[in-house]
Amino acid sequence: MAHPSEEIALAWGSLSGASAHAGWRAIPIVSPMGCDIRAGRRSPDNEEAILAGFAASSIPAAEKLPDGQGFTVERVDLGDGKSWLALTRKSSGSTELFLAMACDVIGAIESDGTADSKRLARAFLGRVRAWQEFMRKGAQVLTPEEEIGLVGELAVLRELIDAGVPMDVAMGSWVGPNDANQDFELGTGAIEVKSTISPLSFPARISSLAQLDDAVLQPLFVVGVRLMQSSAAGQSLPEVIASMTQAVSANQEASRMFKDKVFAAGYYIAHEGSYPRKFTTTPPRVVEVKAGFPRLTLGTVPTGITEAKYSLDLEAPLRHAIGIELALKKLGAI
């Protein structure tokens, strides 16, 4: 749950204006065990910021800090021995959206339920990175195609957990929200998920020459998820997410990662009313990508072609489907 915005807005308002001295001015907002959070502004820029202080050495020196559209994150020294991070609005960033982001990030820390400073620092940075992806993708409602794709990925995520992949491992393997070449990187290989509502053929959009290339990660599997719209028996995207949230709630790390990755995938709870469609799913079909599979890769296209997007019909390849358990054993995941 997000932190109330009024308290943060009032703090920023009281700090607004020019200061005779360069540096940070800040007001405590909340101090959960293991972390100190303040609303602040730094002179002379005067941009709004959230300062989060953690125990010394909570943030590795080599940690790459996120830097997104409309905000930046930097290490700051307030002279008290703590490791401080400043989440600051850029002058080009929307004040309204940054306030929503600040409330959400603070809420993620407050709801974590731990006094472990290192874990709270991971929660802070993880949520900021989720916002980084969300803003990079435009901070807009998912398109119908993106909605279907996310429902399909969540169906496969559930299959992985039900098949015996530990929750935190399954969540860590879900890299699709960060625009990886495949949706899951698991064991020694990868899984690409394709979803459709077509009742007959199985049209799939391939976004790059790398997506179906097993030259780097082997084995590589494609999972086809067919959805059917059903207002009576189906679940909407918000309902699917709520169900998965409940399913992983007992594992704190998996729960945190799930919330961050769903958000990074473009799902913002304020937009939930935009997803009224309800879907049922047939059992996902899994097929290994190997010799004879219809695909274009960097090694098979004419010299000089370095990038391509294309469409293919997966219906015929998916007729040779194997069980998810066998795929996971080939991956070394179970």
Buried (B, 14 or more C-beta within 10 A) or exposed (E): EBBEBEBBBEBBEEBEEEBEEEEBBBBEBBEBEBBBBBBBBBBEEBBBBBBBBBBEEBBEEEEEBBEBBBBBBEEBEBEEEBBBBBBBBBEEBBEEBBBBBBBBBBBBBBBBEBEBBBBBBBBBBBBBBBBBBBBEBEBEBBEEEBBBBBBBBBBBBBBBBEBEBBBBBBBBBBBBBEEBBBBBBBBEBBBBBBBBBEEEEBBBEBEBBBBBBBEEBBBBBBBBBBBEEEEEEBBBBBBBBEEBEEBBEEBBBBBBBBBBBBBBBBBBBEBBEBBEBBBEBEEBBBBBBEEEBBBBBBEEEEEEEEEEEBEBBBBEBBEEBEEBBEBBEBBEBB
